């Protein structure tokens, strides 16, 4: 039995190493939406005729991640006899910047040029600082992204009413609303509570239908909302 088992192992190993059956013939890519399959395959640096079992899936994944910054994760696996499967996770924009060109911003604060097929509709514009300044000091951007996350946690519907988050190095971010550009001041503390108050204001007071008449909503005071209408 031992001899037979060893013989089978040698035969299987010989087939893997030398048989045309296990030569890479197909590459399947999944999970991509705005990064083309050709770009992903090209980044993998795979040559025709490579033997599938000689490929290191982890190294292939690392090459792809290194070359395509728009990908947040890559998983590579073999599917015998001749297919390599590449599953990717693209970075998803949560906001965008305009600085001569249009940039996407993902949840981790990565700034990248907008891809043609990337949908930025219904996402807030982050304004006030240039891309260069944000790359030098990401703290204001991270504060804005933290604020976006808080808004979604409090009321996802409120997120879709926000058109812009304005950054200022010396002050907390300022929110601007859709349809009229009402300015919302939160102050430095208790953002969850203040966002909840803003959410309730939008839900119960009919403000949504009057946004074009609102100039400012001040939530910087504790348990108070100061609403200023346009004259």
GROMACS elastic network, one bead per residue, 0.5 to 0.9 nm:
[ bonds ]
;  ai    aj funct       b0    kb
    1     5     6  0.59164   500
    1     6     6  0.84626   500
    2     5     6  0.50373   500
    2     6     6  0.60920   500
    2     7     6  0.84674   500
    3     6     6  0.51556   500
    3     7     6  0.60650   500
    3     8     6  0.86002   500
    4     7     6  0.50100   500
    4     8     6  0.61447   500
    4     9     6  0.86071   500
    5     8     6  0.51107   500
    5     9     6  0.62305   500
    5    10     6  0.87219   500
    6     9     6  0.50009   500
    6    10     6  0.62295   500
    6    11     6  0.85946   500
    7    10     6  0.51466   500
    7    11     6  0.61775   500
    7    12     6  0.86135   500
    8    11     6  0.50482   500
    8    12     6  0.60814   500
    8    13     6  0.84785   500
    9    12     6  0.51375   500
    9    13     6  0.60256   500
    9    14     6  0.84854   500
   10    13     6  0.50643   500
   10    14     6  0.60316   500
   10    15     6  0.86021   500
   11    14     6  0.50839   500
   11    15     6  0.62436   500
   11    16     6  0.86936   500
   12    15     6  0.51215   500
   12    16     6  0.62389   500
   12    17     6  0.86586   500
   13    16     6  0.51131   500
   13    17     6  0.61361   500
   13    18     6  0.84918   500
   14    17     6  0.51602   500
   14    18     6  0.58424   500
   14    19     6  0.73920   500
   15    18     6  0.53790   500
   15    20     6  0.82926   500
   15    21     6  0.79371   500
   15    22     6  0.79639   500
   16    19     6  0.59815   500
   16    20     6  0.85033   500
   16    21     6  0.78858   500
   16    22     6  0.60846   500
   16    23     6  0.87858   500
   16    51     6  0.80442   500
   16    52     6  0.85000   500
   16    53     6  0.70278   500
   17    20     6  0.88249   500
   17    22     6  0.79541   500
   17    51     6  0.73911   500
   17    53     6  0.79193   500
   17    54     6  0.83440   500
   18    21     6  0.85706   500
   18    22     6  0.81715   500
   18    23     6  0.88866   500
   18    51     6  0.85756   500
   19    22     6  0.62324   500
   19    23     6  0.76172   500
   20    23     6  0.53515   500
   20    24     6  0.89439   500
   20    49     6  0.87849   500
   20    51     6  0.83964   500
   21    24     6  0.86873   500
   21    80     6  0.89142   500
   21    81     6  0.61508   500
   21    82     6  0.68044   500
   22    25     6  0.85102   500
   22    50     6  0.88659   500
   22    51     6  0.59566   500
   22    52     6  0.57926   500
   22    53     6  0.73732   500
   22    80     6  0.71101   500
   22    81     6  0.50463   500
   22    82     6  0.51271   500
   22    83     6  0.86381   500
   23    48     6  0.83904   500
   23    49     6  0.57561   500
   23    50     6  0.58363   500
   23    52     6  0.56300   500
   23    53     6  0.84874   500
   23    81     6  0.76652   500
   23    82     6  0.55663   500
   23    83     6  0.85280   500
   24    27     6  0.79317   500
   24    47     6  0.86538   500
   24    48     6  0.69239   500
   24    49     6  0.61061   500
   24    50     6  0.56407   500
   24    51     6  0.56822   500
   24    52     6  0.52515   500
   24    81     6  0.81657   500
   24    83     6  0.59663   500
   24    84     6  0.71959   500
   25    48     6  0.74612   500
   25    49     6  0.76387   500
   25    50     6  0.86965   500
   25    52     6  0.88634   500
   25    82     6  0.53841   500
   25    83     6  0.61393   500
   25    84     6  0.83345   500
   26    82     6  0.63144   500
   26    84     6  0.63673   500
   26    85     6  0.85005   500
   27    41     6  0.76555   500
   27    82     6  0.87005   500
   27    83     6  0.56250   500
   27    85     6  0.58937   500
   27    86     6  0.72984   500
   28    37     6  0.86973   500
   28    83     6  0.72108   500
   28    84     6  0.62828   500
   28    86     6  0.60066   500
   28    87     6  0.82101   500
   29    32     6  0.74365   500
   29    37     6  0.63350   500
   29    40     6  0.79177   500
   29    41     6  0.80549   500
   29    84     6  0.86673   500
   29    85     6  0.61614   500
   29    87     6  0.57958   500
   29    88     6  0.75972   500
   30    33     6  0.87710   500
   30    37     6  0.83849   500
   30    85     6  0.80446   500
   30    86     6  0.64370   500
   30    88     6  0.63336   500
   30    89     6  0.88348   500
   31    86     6  0.87034   500
   31    87     6  0.57406   500
   31    88     6  0.50830   500
   31    89     6  0.59536   500
   31    90     6  0.74405   500
   32    35     6  0.57227   500
   32    36     6  0.69621   500
   32    37     6  0.73233   500
   32    40     6  0.89108   500
   32    87     6  0.79995   500
   32    88     6  0.62332   500
   32    89     6  0.70306   500
   32    90     6  0.65824   500
   33    36     6  0.73682   500
   33    90     6  0.77338   500
   33   117     6  0.79872   500
   33   118     6  0.84493   500
   34    90     6  0.82056   500
   34   115     6  0.68686   500
   34   116     6  0.76987   500
   34   117     6  0.54697   500
   34   118     6  0.62825   500
   35    38     6  0.84635   500
   35    39     6  0.67813   500
   35    40     6  0.72604   500
   35    68     6  0.88185   500
   35    70     6  0.77853   500
   35    71     6  0.85273   500
   35    90     6  0.79110   500
   35   115     6  0.82630   500
   35   117     6  0.87311   500
   36    39     6  0.52554   500
   36    40     6  0.65263   500
   36    41     6  0.87594   500
   37    40     6  0.51606   500
   37    41     6  0.61062   500
   37    42     6  0.84340   500
   38    41     6  0.51433   500
   38    42     6  0.59292   500
   38    43     6  0.85247   500
   39    42     6  0.50719   500
   39    43     6  0.61734   500
   39    44     6  0.87461   500
   39    68     6  0.83836   500
   40    43     6  0.51566   500
   40    44     6  0.64288   500
   40    64     6  0.66414   500
   40    67     6  0.89282   500
   40    68     6  0.77291   500
   40    86     6  0.86182   500
   40    88     6  0.88645   500
   41    44     6  0.51512   500
   41    45     6  0.70643   500
   41    46     6  0.75405   500
   41    64     6  0.82396   500
   41    86     6  0.86507   500
   42    45     6  0.55886   500
   42    46     6  0.75092   500
   42    64     6  0.85018   500
   43    46     6  0.83645   500
   43    60     6  0.87000   500
   43    63     6  0.65652   500
   43    64     6  0.50375   500
   43    65     6  0.83936   500
   43    66     6  0.85558   500
   43    67     6  0.60641   500
   43    68     6  0.73427   500
   44    60     6  0.56264   500
   44    61     6  0.73506   500
   44    62     6  0.86671   500
   44    63     6  0.59122   500
   44    64     6  0.52901   500
   44    67     6  0.86864   500
   45    60     6  0.78667   500
   45    63     6  0.78099   500
   45    64     6  0.84459   500
   46    50     6  0.74038   500
   46    60     6  0.84279   500
   47    50     6  0.59148   500
   48    51     6  0.89465   500
   49    52     6  0.89626   500
   50    53     6  0.88269   500
   50    54     6  0.75569   500
   50    55     6  0.77416   500
   51    54     6  0.54686   500
   51    55     6  0.69139   500
   51    82     6  0.82918   500
   52    55     6  0.55320   500
   52    56     6  0.88185   500
   52    78     6  0.71380   500
   52    79     6  0.88296   500
   52    80     6  0.80284   500
   52    81     6  0.78693   500
   52    82     6  0.64093   500
   52    83     6  0.75394   500
   52    84     6  0.74773   500
   53    56     6  0.78569   500
   53    78     6  0.79404   500
   55    58     6  0.89024   500
   55    59     6  0.82163   500
   55    60     6  0.77536   500
   55    78     6  0.87630   500
   56    59     6  0.54296   500
   56    60     6  0.63872   500
   56    61     6  0.88043   500
   56    76     6  0.88613   500
   56    77     6  0.89807   500
   57    60     6  0.51145   500
   57    61     6  0.61967   500
   57    62     6  0.86681   500
   57    75     6  0.78327   500
   57    76     6  0.50786   500
   57    77     6  0.58612   500
   57    78     6  0.76313   500
   57    84     6  0.87080   500
   58    61     6  0.51124   500
   58    62     6  0.62072   500
   58    63     6  0.87289   500
   58    75     6  0.78032   500
   58    76     6  0.68213   500
   58    77     6  0.86655   500
   59    63     6  0.62205   500
   59    64     6  0.87110   500
   60    63     6  0.52014   500
   60    64     6  0.64080   500
   60    65     6  0.87978   500
   60    75     6  0.89324   500
   60    76     6  0.70481   500
   61    64     6  0.52317   500
   61    65     6  0.62492   500
   61    66     6  0.86102   500
   61    73     6  0.84169   500
   61    74     6  0.55072   500
   61    75     6  0.61065   500
   61    76     6  0.59272   500
   61    86     6  0.80570   500
   62    65     6  0.51675   500
   62    66     6  0.60540   500
   62    67     6  0.86474   500
   62    74     6  0.78356   500
   63    66     6  0.51790   500
   63    67     6  0.62645   500
   63    68     6  0.86409   500
   64    67     6  0.53132   500
   64    68     6  0.60224   500
   64    69     6  0.88631   500
   64    71     6  0.83354   500
   64    74     6  0.74268   500
   65    68     6  0.53970   500
   65    69     6  0.65332   500
   65    70     6  0.83682   500
   65    71     6  0.62261   500
   65    72     6  0.74204   500
   65    73     6  0.70430   500
   65    74     6  0.67469   500
   66    69     6  0.67752   500
   68    71     6  0.59509   500
   69    72     6  0.75337   500
   69    91     6  0.85055   500
   69   112     6  0.80408   500
   70    89     6  0.88793   500
   70    90     6  0.59462   500
   70    91     6  0.55219   500
   70    92     6  0.86422   500
   70   112     6  0.74871   500
   71    74     6  0.72900   500
   71    88     6  0.68405   500
   71    89     6  0.58051   500
   71    91     6  0.54530   500
   72    88     6  0.77677   500
   72    89     6  0.55451   500
   72    90     6  0.54952   500
   72    91     6  0.53121   500
   72    92     6  0.87903   500
   73    87     6  0.84040   500
   73    88     6  0.57641   500
   73    90     6  0.70560   500
   73    91     6  0.84417   500
   74    86     6  0.70668   500
   74    87     6  0.58048   500
   74    89     6  0.62332   500
   74    90     6  0.88343   500
   75    85     6  0.81365   500
   75    86     6  0.58655   500
   75    87     6  0.51311   500
   75    88     6  0.63417   500
   75    89     6  0.86661   500
   76    84     6  0.71802   500
   76    85     6  0.56817   500
   76    87     6  0.63948   500
   76    88     6  0.86496   500
   77    83     6  0.87892   500
   77    84     6  0.60049   500
   77    85     6  0.52359   500
   77    86     6  0.67115   500
   77    87     6  0.86077   500
   78    81     6  0.83274   500
   78    82     6  0.79504   500
   78    83     6  0.61472   500
   78    85     6  0.60362   500
   78    86     6  0.89171   500
   79    82     6  0.66459   500
   79    83     6  0.50037   500
   79    84     6  0.58725   500
   79    85     6  0.67651   500
   80    83     6  0.60709   500
   80    84     6  0.82371   500
   89    92     6  0.88285   500
   91   105     6  0.88094   500
   91   106     6  0.61789   500
   91   107     6  0.82829   500
   91   110     6  0.87313   500
   92   104     6  0.84820   500
   92   105     6  0.80096   500
   92   106     6  0.55552   500
   92   107     6  0.74557   500
   92   118     6  0.89385   500
   93    96     6  0.71801   500
   93   104     6  0.55272   500
   93   105     6  0.52111   500
   93   107     6  0.70755   500
   93   118     6  0.83464   500
   93   119     6  0.83545   500
   93   120     6  0.72064   500
   93   123     6  0.81289   500
   94   104     6  0.76573   500
   94   105     6  0.60631   500
   94   106     6  0.53632   500
   94   107     6  0.61048   500
   94   120     6  0.81875   500
   94   123     6  0.62674   500
   94   124     6  0.77003   500
   94   145     6  0.80779   500
   94   148     6  0.82134   500
   95   103     6  0.87730   500
   95   104     6  0.62389   500
   95   105     6  0.52911   500
   95   106     6  0.69825   500
   95   107     6  0.84898   500
   95   120     6  0.73684   500
   95   122     6  0.89443   500
   95   123     6  0.51699   500
   95   124     6  0.51365   500
   95   125     6  0.59138   500
   95   126     6  0.67113   500
   95   145     6  0.82018   500
   95   148     6  0.87473   500
   96   102     6  0.71014   500
   96   103     6  0.55407   500
   96   105     6  0.54237   500
   96   106     6  0.85885   500
   96   111     6  0.85473   500
   96   114     6  0.84301   500
   96   120     6  0.70899   500
   96   123     6  0.70406   500
   96   124     6  0.65796   500
   96   125     6  0.51088   500
   96   126     6  0.60510   500
   96   127     6  0.88444   500
   97   101     6  0.81608   500
   97   102     6  0.58104   500
   97   104     6  0.63489   500
   97   105     6  0.73522   500
   97   111     6  0.84892   500
   97   124     6  0.88665   500
   97   125     6  0.58180   500
   97   126     6  0.54225   500
   97   127     6  0.66176   500
   97   130     6  0.84679   500
   97   131     6  0.77034   500
   98   101     6  0.56264   500
   98   103     6  0.62505   500
   98   104     6  0.89734   500
   98   125     6  0.77446   500
   98   126     6  0.79998   500
   98   127     6  0.75295   500
   98   130     6  0.83544   500
   98   131     6  0.84228   500
   99   102     6  0.64861   500
   99   103     6  0.77636   500
   99   127     6  0.89708   500
   99   129     6  0.88599   500
   99   130     6  0.62363   500
   99   131     6  0.65933   500
  101   113     6  0.75423   500
  101   114     6  0.83875   500
  102   112     6  0.87762   500
  102   113     6  0.61911   500
  102   114     6  0.57638   500
  103   111     6  0.64202   500
  103   112     6  0.54091   500
  103   115     6  0.85890   500
  103   131     6  0.86533   500
  104   110     6  0.80576   500
  104   111     6  0.58071   500
  104   112     6  0.54289   500
  104   113     6  0.60085   500
  104   114     6  0.53292   500
  104   115     6  0.84531   500
  104   118     6  0.86801   500
  104   120     6  0.78289   500
  105   108     6  0.79338   500
  105   109     6  0.57588   500
  105   110     6  0.55542   500
  105   112     6  0.66540   500
  105   113     6  0.88579   500
  105   114     6  0.89884   500
  105   145     6  0.89770   500
  106   109     6  0.54058   500
  106   110     6  0.54867   500
  106   111     6  0.69896   500
  106   112     6  0.85721   500
  106   145     6  0.87221   500
  107   110     6  0.74511   500
  107   142     6  0.88599   500
  107   145     6  0.67343   500
  107   146     6  0.88649   500
  107   149     6  0.87242   500
  108   142     6  0.78390   500
  108   145     6  0.80834   500
  109   138     6  0.75481   500
  109   141     6  0.67448   500
  109   142     6  0.63137   500
  109   145     6  0.73134   500
  111   131     6  0.79659   500
  111   134     6  0.89381   500
  111   135     6  0.81860   500
  112   115     6  0.86382   500
  114   117     6  0.83494   500
  114   118     6  0.64588   500
  114   119     6  0.88497   500
  114   120     6  0.86293   500
  115   118     6  0.52102   500
  115   119     6  0.86861   500
  116   119     6  0.83784   500
  119   122     6  0.87858   500
  119   123     6  0.89010   500
  120   123     6  0.56258   500
  120   124     6  0.84928   500
  121   124     6  0.84611   500
  122   159     6  0.87218   500
  122   160     6  0.62152   500
  122   161     6  0.85876   500
  122   162     6  0.84662   500
  122   163     6  0.77217   500
  123   159     6  0.84008   500
  123   160     6  0.75260   500
  123   162     6  0.80822   500
  123   163     6  0.71565   500
  123   164     6  0.84923   500
  124   148     6  0.87965   500
  124   159     6  0.83777   500
  124   160     6  0.83468   500
  124   162     6  0.61975   500
  124   165     6  0.66539   500
  125   162     6  0.88929   500
  125   163     6  0.62395   500
  125   165     6  0.61750   500
  125   166     6  0.81262   500
  126   129     6  0.82729   500
  126   141     6  0.81664   500
  126   144     6  0.77490   500
  126   163     6  0.89501   500
  126   164     6  0.58219   500
  126   166     6  0.58314   500
  126   167     6  0.71469   500
  127   130     6  0.78811   500
  127   164     6  0.70830   500
  127   165     6  0.62804   500
  127   167     6  0.60115   500
  127   168     6  0.89730   500
  128   165     6  0.84909   500
  128   166     6  0.53395   500
  128   168     6  0.62877   500
  129   132     6  0.81938   500
  129   133     6  0.63037   500
  129   134     6  0.66798   500
  129   140     6  0.88199   500
  129   166     6  0.83340   500
  129   167     6  0.64392   500
  129   168     6  0.73612   500
  129   169     6  0.85080   500
  130   133     6  0.52788   500
  130   134     6  0.63230   500
  130   135     6  0.86811   500
  131   134     6  0.50697   500
  131   135     6  0.61190   500
  131   136     6  0.86211   500
  132   135     6  0.51898   500
  132   136     6  0.63319   500
  132   137     6  0.87639   500
  133   136     6  0.50345   500
  133   137     6  0.61488   500
  133   138     6  0.80136   500
  134   137     6  0.50499   500
  134   139     6  0.78339   500
  134   140     6  0.73666   500
  134   141     6  0.66170   500
  135   138     6  0.58737   500
  137   140     6  0.73102   500
  137   141     6  0.82442   500
  138   141     6  0.52396   500
  138   142     6  0.60968   500
  138   143     6  0.86541   500
  139   142     6  0.50395   500
  139   143     6  0.61799   500
  139   144     6  0.86959   500
  139   169     6  0.88808   500
  140   143     6  0.50765   500
  140   144     6  0.63470   500
  140   145     6  0.87577   500
  140   167     6  0.65586   500
  140   168     6  0.74636   500
  140   169     6  0.65278   500
  140   172     6  0.84583   500
  140   173     6  0.79882   500
  141   144     6  0.50572   500
  141   145     6  0.62375   500
  141   146     6  0.85291   500
  141   167     6  0.77031   500
  142   146     6  0.59876   500
  142   147     6  0.84893   500
  143   147     6  0.61648   500
  143   148     6  0.86783   500
  143   167     6  0.89563   500
  143   172     6  0.81924   500
  143   173     6  0.75778   500
  144   147     6  0.50074   500
  144   148     6  0.62835   500
  144   149     6  0.87400   500
  144   165     6  0.69317   500
  144   166     6  0.83723   500
  144   167     6  0.74941   500
  144   172     6  0.87880   500
  144   173     6  0.64465   500
  145   149     6  0.62744   500
  145   150     6  0.86635   500
  146   149     6  0.51100   500
  146   150     6  0.62799   500
  146   151     6  0.87026   500
  147   150     6  0.50381   500
  147   151     6  0.62023   500
  147   152     6  0.87220   500
  147   173     6  0.82722   500
  147   191     6  0.80067   500
  148   151     6  0.51140   500
  148   152     6  0.63586   500
  148   153     6  0.87126   500
  148   159     6  0.74194   500
  148   165     6  0.88743   500
  149   152     6  0.51890   500
  149   153     6  0.62272   500
  149   154     6  0.86969   500
  150   153     6  0.50430   500
  150   154     6  0.61312   500
  150   155     6  0.85463   500
  150   191     6  0.78363   500
  150   192     6  0.65765   500
  150   195     6  0.80156   500
  151   154     6  0.52192   500
  151   155     6  0.59980   500
  151   156     6  0.66864   500
  151   157     6  0.88627   500
  151   158     6  0.67593   500
  151   159     6  0.59333   500
  151   191     6  0.89992   500
  151   192     6  0.78599   500
  151   195     6  0.66400   500
  151   196     6  0.85743   500
  152   155     6  0.53063   500
  152   157     6  0.77455   500
  152   158     6  0.73964   500
  152   159     6  0.59955   500
  153   156     6  0.66438   500
  153   192     6  0.87957   500
  154   158     6  0.81380   500
  154   192     6  0.69960   500
  154   193     6  0.88853   500
  154   195     6  0.68587   500
  154   196     6  0.61575   500
  154   199     6  0.78003   500
  155   158     6  0.53247   500
  155   159     6  0.69956   500
  155   195     6  0.83484   500
  155   196     6  0.76344   500
  155   199     6  0.66299   500
  156   159     6  0.52327   500
  156   160     6  0.71607   500
  157   160     6  0.55344   500
  157   161     6  0.71179   500
  157   199     6  0.83692   500
  158   161     6  0.52999   500
  158   162     6  0.69739   500
  158   195     6  0.87107   500
  158   198     6  0.82910   500
  158   199     6  0.61493   500
  158   202     6  0.79033   500
  159   162     6  0.55544   500
  159   163     6  0.86934   500
  160   163     6  0.77282   500
  160   178     6  0.85063   500
  161   176     6  0.88278   500
  161   177     6  0.57584   500
  161   178     6  0.56253   500
  161   179     6  0.86628   500
  161   208     6  0.85948   500
  162   165     6  0.78636   500
  162   175     6  0.69806   500
  162   176     6  0.60384   500
  162   178     6  0.57658   500
  162   181     6  0.89720   500
  163   175     6  0.78620   500
  163   176     6  0.58194   500
  163   177     6  0.51870   500
  163   178     6  0.51303   500
  163   179     6  0.86851   500
  163   181     6  0.77283   500
  164   174     6  0.82633   500
  164   175     6  0.59253   500
  164   176     6  0.50220   500
  164   177     6  0.68492   500
  164   178     6  0.82277   500
  164   181     6  0.85589   500
  165   173     6  0.63155   500
  165   174     6  0.56466   500
  165   176     6  0.62864   500
  166   172     6  0.89128   500
  166   173     6  0.55474   500
  166   174     6  0.50683   500
  166   175     6  0.63494   500
  166   176     6  0.77202   500
  167   170     6  0.89155   500
  167   171     6  0.77091   500
  167   172     6  0.72103   500
  167   174     6  0.67263   500
  168   171     6  0.52877   500
  168   172     6  0.67319   500
  168   173     6  0.64566   500
  168   174     6  0.83131   500
  169   172     6  0.77602   500
  169   173     6  0.87590   500
  171   174     6  0.84783   500
  171   187     6  0.84119   500
  171   188     6  0.80759   500
  172   185     6  0.86290   500
  172   186     6  0.78502   500
  172   187     6  0.64614   500
  172   188     6  0.59764   500
  173   185     6  0.81011   500
  173   186     6  0.80789   500
  173   187     6  0.84490   500
  173   188     6  0.89140   500
  174   183     6  0.71120   500
  174   184     6  0.61488   500
  174   185     6  0.56145   500
  174   186     6  0.71618   500
  174   187     6  0.85978   500
  175   182     6  0.82598   500
  175   183     6  0.59121   500
  175   185     6  0.66855   500
  175   186     6  0.81500   500
  176   180     6  0.88439   500
  176   181     6  0.53375   500
  176   182     6  0.54762   500
  176   184     6  0.59665   500
  176   185     6  0.89437   500
  176   216     6  0.89870   500
  177   180     6  0.70880   500
  177   182     6  0.52159   500
  177   183     6  0.66574   500
  177   184     6  0.75747   500
  177   211     6  0.78295   500
  178   181     6  0.55095   500
  178   182     6  0.74351   500
  178   211     6  0.74289   500
  178   212     6  0.82724   500
  179   182     6  0.79786   500
  179   210     6  0.87846   500
  179   211     6  0.58517   500
  179   212     6  0.52674   500
  179   213     6  0.89555   500
  180   211     6  0.59349   500
  180   213     6  0.68990   500
  180   214     6  0.71243   500
  180   215     6  0.77647   500
  181   211     6  0.79029   500
  181   212     6  0.73765   500
  181   214     6  0.80709   500
  181   215     6  0.73821   500
  181   216     6  0.87374   500
  182   211     6  0.69802   500
  182   212     6  0.76188   500
  182   213     6  0.82731   500
  182   214     6  0.55476   500
  182   216     6  0.51592   500
  182   217     6  0.70828   500
  183   214     6  0.84175   500
  183   215     6  0.63592   500
  183   217     6  0.61088   500
  183   218     6  0.80626   500
  184   215     6  0.89434   500
  184   216     6  0.59283   500
  184   218     6  0.58283   500
  184   219     6  0.72705   500
  185   216     6  0.78800   500
  185   217     6  0.64188   500
  185   219     6  0.56752   500
  185   220     6  0.60908   500
  186   189     6  0.77562   500
  186   190     6  0.84449   500
  186   191     6  0.66577   500
  186   194     6  0.66572   500
  186   195     6  0.79654   500
  186   217     6  0.87563   500
  186   218     6  0.66728   500
  186   221     6  0.83246   500
  187   190     6  0.83043   500
  187   191     6  0.78723   500
  187   218     6  0.84992   500
  187   219     6  0.69177   500
  187   221     6  0.77226   500
  188   191     6  0.75126   500
  188   220     6  0.75600   500
  189   192     6  0.87306   500
  189   194     6  0.87280   500
  189   220     6  0.81834   500
  190   193     6  0.55018   500
  190   194     6  0.63069   500
  190   195     6  0.86423   500
  190   222     6  0.85866   500
  191   194     6  0.50455   500
  191   195     6  0.58772   500
  191   196     6  0.83706   500
  192   195     6  0.52123   500
  192   196     6  0.61587   500
  192   197     6  0.87382   500
  193   196     6  0.50706   500
  193   197     6  0.63541   500
  193   198     6  0.87440   500
  193   223     6  0.84771   500
  194   197     6  0.50102   500
  194   198     6  0.62161   500
  194   199     6  0.85543   500
  194   219     6  0.62155   500
  194   220     6  0.80528   500
  194   222     6  0.82648   500
  194   223     6  0.77961   500
  194   224     6  0.89066   500
  194   225     6  0.89158   500
  195   199     6  0.60452   500
  195   200     6  0.85909   500
  195   219     6  0.85830   500
  196   200     6  0.62253   500
  196   201     6  0.85505   500
  197   200     6  0.51316   500
  197   201     6  0.61145   500
  197   202     6  0.86688   500
  197   219     6  0.83066   500
  197   223     6  0.81026   500
  197   224     6  0.86638   500
  197   225     6  0.79780   500
  198   202     6  0.62521   500
  198   203     6  0.86480   500
  198   217     6  0.86379   500
  198   219     6  0.80100   500
  198   225     6  0.82827   500
  199   202     6  0.51991   500
  199   203     6  0.62069   500
  199   204     6  0.86698   500
  200   203     6  0.50162   500
  200   204     6  0.58995   500
  200   205     6  0.79182   500
  201   204     6  0.56217   500
  201   205     6  0.55761   500
  201   206     6  0.79310   500
  201   207     6  0.70258   500
  201   208     6  0.89492   500
  201   225     6  0.88802   500
  202   205     6  0.61406   500
  202   206     6  0.65577   500
  202   207     6  0.54877   500
  202   208     6  0.58354   500
  203   206     6  0.68406   500
  203   207     6  0.77878   500
  203   208     6  0.77585   500
  204   207     6  0.79204   500
  205   208     6  0.80510   500
  206   209     6  0.58535   500
  206   210     6  0.71006   500
  207   210     6  0.50253   500
  207   211     6  0.60191   500
  207   214     6  0.83405   500
  208   211     6  0.54622   500
  208   212     6  0.88624   500
  209   212     6  0.80411   500
  210   213     6  0.54959   500
  210   214     6  0.68016   500
  211   214     6  0.52324   500
  211   215     6  0.83618   500
  212   215     6  0.80689   500
  212   230     6  0.85870   500
  213   229     6  0.58663   500
  213   230     6  0.55499   500
  213   231     6  0.84677   500
  214   217     6  0.77793   500
  214   227     6  0.75429   500
  214   228     6  0.62974   500
  214   230     6  0.56725   500
  215   227     6  0.78395   500
  215   228     6  0.55643   500
  215   229     6  0.50106   500
  215   230     6  0.50826   500
  215   231     6  0.86509   500
  216   226     6  0.79673   500
  216   227     6  0.58665   500
  216   228     6  0.50418   500
  216   229     6  0.68532   500
  216   230     6  0.83365   500
  217   225     6  0.68219   500
  217   226     6  0.57620   500
  217   228     6  0.63847   500
  217   229     6  0.88761   500
  218   221     6  0.75326   500
  218   224     6  0.82139   500
  218   225     6  0.58102   500
  218   227     6  0.63395   500
  218   228     6  0.82566   500
  219   222     6  0.74027   500
  219   223     6  0.79064   500
  219   224     6  0.63492   500
  219   225     6  0.52125   500
  219   226     6  0.67181   500
  219   227     6  0.88799   500
  220   223     6  0.89044   500
  220   224     6  0.79474   500
  220   225     6  0.81220   500
  220   226     6  0.88727   500
  221   224     6  0.55911   500
  221   225     6  0.73790   500
  221   226     6  0.85279   500
  222   225     6  0.85051   500
  228   231     6  0.89310   500
